[in-house]
Amino acid sequence: MNDVNADNISDAAICAIDTDGIARITLNRPDIHNAFDDALIADLTAKIETLDADPAVRVVILTGAGKSFSAGADLNWMKRMAGYSHSENLADSRALAKLMKVLNFTSKPTIALVNGAAFGGGVGLAACCDIVIASERASFCLSEVKLGLIPAVISPYVVEAIGVNQARRYFLTAERFDAQTAKDIGLVHDIVPGDDLITRGDDMAKILLANGPMAMHAAKELIYAVANTPISDTVIDDTAHRIADQRASDEGQMRMSNFLKK
């Protein structure tokens, strides 16, 4: 397993790629429950962008060290932000918004392994991943309103995952909820015993590795092209062009040929 950008890696977010092309990012601030600060946000954004540009990377797995996935904002960072001007707060918020956007729209399939508590922005990280697998010990909370704040920059992704009706409850109540509730409302796909979380993540990564990388990227783009869009002649024509392009691609030709030979 090789480190990515070893000279520039921060201990707060460890990233390595194995020989199969599985990149593993581990938030590594277990003493403060893997909470964000501005440095971690910038580092994590840069790492995801680097992985996205690397053709050797096939799947990205994101998890947290220790007992928590991510507790959201670091309290010391929040104390610093309390003294920021409006323009400084805006710049800070845009940096976090960029992280969520980069993670959500990366061309690689992403798997979140939620090993423990996911609060605030931690919920946002999970919602931005394609597949979310949670330990049965995991818990979730959109806690911002308790602090007089709102889950603003994560909201597009969280609302997309859980829907408006559930957002109206959990954005306003800041209730803590368990992994089963997270699965029931659409935030989590699978729940496993904590000791099986890494194995289940590896099994899911192997499923993804069996698929065409360009096809999976195109499938991700397809989802956003048709989601919440009325069926129209424009949409129908767009989907026809997308499948024609994929069939004519080198990957499509090779994989269809191999399949038909079987």
C-alpha positions as CSV (number, residue, x, y, z in Angstrom):
1,M,0.0,0.0,0.0
2,N,1.5,3.4,-1.1
3,D,1.0,6.8,0.5
4,V,-0.4,9.5,-1.7
5,N,1.7,12.7,-1.8
6,A,3.7,11.4,1.1
7,D,5.7,14.6,1.4
8,N,2.6,16.7,1.9
9,I,0.4,14.3,3.9
10,S,-1.1,15.6,7.1
11,D,-1.4,13.2,10.0
12,A,-5.0,14.5,10.3
13,A,-6.1,12.6,7.2
14,I,-4.1,9.6,6.2
15,C,-4.4,8.4,2.6
16,A,-3.0,5.3,0.9
17,I,-3.7,3.3,-2.3
18,D,-3.4,-0.5,-2.4
19,T,-2.3,-2.5,-5.4
20,D,-6.0,-3.0,-6.5
21,G,-6.5,0.7,-6.8
22,I,-8.5,1.1,-3.6
23,A,-7.7,4.4,-2.0
24,R,-8.3,4.6,1.8
25,I,-8.7,7.9,3.5
26,T,-8.8,7.8,7.3
27,L,-9.7,10.9,9.3
28,N,-7.0,10.6,12.0
29,R,-7.9,12.9,14.9
30,P,-9.4,10.3,17.2
31,D,-8.6,12.4,20.4
32,I,-11.1,15.0,19.2
33,H,-13.5,12.6,17.4
34,N,-12.0,13.4,13.9
35,A,-13.5,16.9,14.0
36,F,-12.8,19.4,11.2
37,D,-10.8,22.5,11.2
38,D,-9.7,24.6,8.2
39,A,-6.4,22.7,7.8
40,L,-8.2,19.3,7.7
41,I,-10.8,20.6,5.2
42,A,-8.1,21.9,2.8
43,D,-6.0,18.7,3.2
44,L,-9.0,16.4,2.6
45,T,-10.2,18.4,-0.4
46,A,-6.7,18.3,-2.0
47,K,-6.4,14.5,-1.4
48,I,-9.8,13.8,-3.0
49,E,-8.9,16.0,-6.0
50,T,-5.6,14.1,-6.3
51,L,-7.3,10.7,-6.2
52,D,-9.9,11.8,-8.7
53,A,-7.1,12.7,-11.2
54,D,-5.2,9.4,-10.7
55,P,-6.2,6.7,-13.2
56,A,-4.8,4.1,-10.9
57,V,-7.4,4.8,-8.3
58,R,-10.6,2.8,-8.8
59,V,-12.5,3.2,-5.5
60,V,-12.2,5.6,-2.6
61,I,-13.1,4.5,1.0
62,L,-13.5,7.1,3.7
63,T,-13.6,6.3,7.4
64,G,-12.5,7.6,10.8
65,A,-9.9,6.5,13.3
66,G,-10.9,5.6,16.8
67,K,-14.5,5.5,18.1
68,S,-16.0,8.3,15.9
69,F,-16.4,8.9,12.2
70,S,-16.4,12.7,12.5
71,A,-17.9,15.0,15.1
72,G,-18.2,17.9,12.7
73,A,-16.5,21.2,13.6
74,D,-13.5,21.3,15.9
75,L,-14.4,23.4,19.0
76,N,-11.1,25.4,18.8
77,W,-11.8,26.2,15.1
78,M,-15.3,27.3,16.1
79,K,-13.8,29.6,18.8
80,R,-11.6,31.2,16.1
81,M,-14.5,31.6,13.8
82,A,-16.5,33.4,16.4
83,G,-14.1,36.3,16.0
84,Y,-14.1,36.3,12.2
85,S,-15.6,39.0,10.1
86,H,-18.5,38.2,7.8
87,S,-16.1,38.0,4.8
88,E,-13.8,35.6,6.7
89,N,-16.7,33.4,7.7
90,L,-17.9,33.4,4.1
91,A,-14.4,32.2,2.9
92,D,-14.4,29.5,5.6
93,S,-17.8,28.3,4.7
94,R,-16.9,28.2,1.0
95,A,-13.9,26.0,1.8
96,L,-16.2,23.5,3.5
97,A,-18.7,23.7,0.7
98,K,-15.9,23.0,-1.8
99,L,-14.9,19.8,0.2
100,M,-18.5,18.5,0.1
101,K,-18.8,19.3,-3.7
102,V,-15.5,17.7,-4.5
103,L,-16.4,14.5,-2.6
104,N,-19.9,14.3,-3.9
105,F,-19.0,14.8,-7.6
106,T,-15.7,12.9,-7.7
107,S,-15.6,10.5,-10.7
108,K,-14.6,7.6,-8.5
109,P,-17.1,5.4,-6.6
110,T,-16.9,6.3,-2.9
111,I,-17.7,4.3,0.2
112,A,-18.2,5.8,3.6
113,L,-17.5,3.4,6.5
114,V,-19.2,5.1,9.4
115,N,-17.5,3.5,12.4
116,G,-19.0,5.7,15.1
117,A,-20.6,9.1,15.8
118,A,-21.2,11.3,12.8
119,F,-22.3,14.8,13.7
120,G,-22.9,17.9,11.7
121,G,-20.4,17.9,8.8
122,G,-19.7,14.2,9.5
123,V,-23.2,13.5,8.3
124,G,-22.4,15.7,5.3
125,L,-19.4,13.5,4.4
126,A,-21.5,10.4,4.6
127,A,-24.3,11.9,2.5
128,C,-21.7,12.9,-0.2
129,C,-20.5,9.3,-0.6
130,D,-22.1,6.8,-3.1
131,I,-22.4,4.0,-0.7
132,V,-22.7,4.3,3.1
133,I,-22.0,1.3,5.4
134,A,-22.4,1.9,9.1
135,S,-21.4,0.1,12.2
136,E,-24.3,-1.0,14.4
137,R,-22.6,1.3,17.0
138,A,-22.8,4.4,14.7
139,S,-24.9,7.4,15.6
140,F,-25.9,10.5,13.8
141,C,-26.9,14.1,14.6
142,L,-27.5,17.3,12.7
143,S,-26.6,19.3,15.7
144,E,-26.2,22.8,14.3
145,V,-29.3,24.4,15.6
146,K,-28.2,23.6,19.2
147,L,-25.3,26.0,18.6
148,G,-27.5,28.6,16.9
149,L,-26.3,27.6,13.5
150,I,-27.7,25.7,10.5
151,P,-26.4,22.8,8.4
152,A,-26.1,25.0,5.4
153,V,-23.3,23.8,3.1
154,I,-24.1,20.1,3.8
155,S,-27.8,20.6,3.2
156,P,-28.0,19.9,-0.6
157,Y,-26.4,16.5,0.0
158,V,-28.2,15.6,3.2
159,V,-31.6,16.6,1.9
160,E,-31.0,14.6,-1.3
161,A,-30.2,11.6,0.8
162,I,-33.0,11.7,3.4
163,G,-35.6,13.8,1.7
164,V,-37.4,17.0,2.7
165,N,-39.8,15.4,5.2
166,Q,-37.0,13.8,7.3
167,A,-34.9,17.0,7.0
168,R,-37.7,19.0,8.4
169,R,-37.5,16.9,11.5
170,Y,-33.8,16.3,12.0
171,F,-32.6,19.8,10.9
172,L,-34.9,21.4,13.5
173,T,-34.8,19.0,16.4
174,A,-31.0,18.1,16.3
175,E,-32.0,14.7,17.7
176,R,-29.4,12.0,17.8
177,F,-30.4,8.9,15.9
178,D,-29.0,5.4,15.5
179,A,-27.8,3.5,12.5
180,Q,-31.1,1.7,11.9
181,T,-33.0,5.1,11.8
182,A,-30.3,6.4,9.4
183,K,-30.9,3.4,7.2
184,D,-34.7,3.8,7.4
185,I,-34.5,7.4,6.3
186,G,-32.1,6.8,3.4
187,L,-28.7,8.0,4.8
188,V,-27.2,4.6,5.3
189,H,-27.3,1.6,2.9
190,D,-26.1,-1.3,5.1
191,I,-25.5,-1.9,8.8
192,V,-22.9,-4.4,10.1
193,P,-21.3,-5.3,13.4
194,G,-18.5,-3.0,14.1
195,D,-15.8,-5.7,13.8
196,D,-17.1,-6.5,10.3
197,L,-17.1,-2.9,9.0
198,I,-13.7,-3.0,7.2
199,T,-14.4,-6.4,5.7
200,R,-17.8,-5.3,4.4
201,G,-16.2,-2.2,2.9
202,D,-13.5,-4.3,1.2
203,D,-16.2,-6.7,-0.2
204,M,-18.1,-3.7,-1.6
205,A,-15.0,-2.3,-3.1
206,K,-14.3,-5.6,-4.8
207,I,-17.9,-5.5,-6.3
208,L,-17.1,-2.1,-7.7
209,L,-13.7,-3.2,-9.1
210,A,-15.5,-5.7,-11.3
211,N,-17.2,-2.9,-13.2
212,G,-16.0,-0.6,-15.9
213,P,-14.5,2.5,-14.4
214,M,-15.7,4.8,-17.1
215,A,-19.1,3.3,-17.1
216,M,-19.4,3.9,-13.3
217,H,-18.4,7.5,-13.8
218,A,-20.9,7.9,-16.6
219,A,-23.6,6.2,-14.4
220,K,-22.9,8.8,-11.6
221,E,-23.3,11.6,-14.1
222,L,-26.5,10.0,-15.5
223,I,-28.1,10.0,-12.0
224,Y,-27.6,13.8,-11.7
225,A,-28.8,14.4,-15.2
226,V,-32.2,12.7,-14.6
227,A,-32.8,13.1,-10.9
228,N,-35.7,15.4,-10.1
229,T,-36.1,16.2,-13.8
230,P,-39.5,15.8,-15.5
231,I,-39.4,13.2,-18.3
232,S,-39.3,15.1,-21.5
233,D,-38.2,14.7,-25.1
234,T,-35.0,16.5,-24.1
235,V,-34.3,14.1,-21.3
236,I,-35.1,11.1,-23.4
237,D,-32.8,12.3,-26.2
238,D,-30.0,13.0,-23.7
239,T,-30.2,9.5,-22.2
240,A,-30.2,8.0,-25.8
241,H,-27.0,9.9,-26.5
242,R,-25.4,8.8,-23.2
243,I,-25.9,5.1,-23.9
244,A,-24.8,5.4,-27.5
245,D,-21.6,7.2,-26.4
246,Q,-20.9,4.4,-23.8
247,R,-21.6,1.6,-26.3
248,A,-19.1,3.2,-28.8
249,S,-16.4,3.8,-26.1
250,D,-13.4,1.5,-26.0
251,E,-14.4,0.3,-22.5
252,G,-18.0,-0.4,-23.7
253,Q,-16.8,-2.3,-26.8
254,M,-14.3,-4.4,-24.9
255,R,-16.6,-5.3,-22.0
256,M,-19.6,-6.1,-24.2
257,S,-17.4,-8.2,-26.5
258,N,-16.0,-10.2,-23.5
259,F,-19.5,-10.7,-22.2
260,L,-21.0,-11.9,-25.5
261,K,-18.1,-14.3,-25.9
262,K,-19.2,-16.0,-22.7
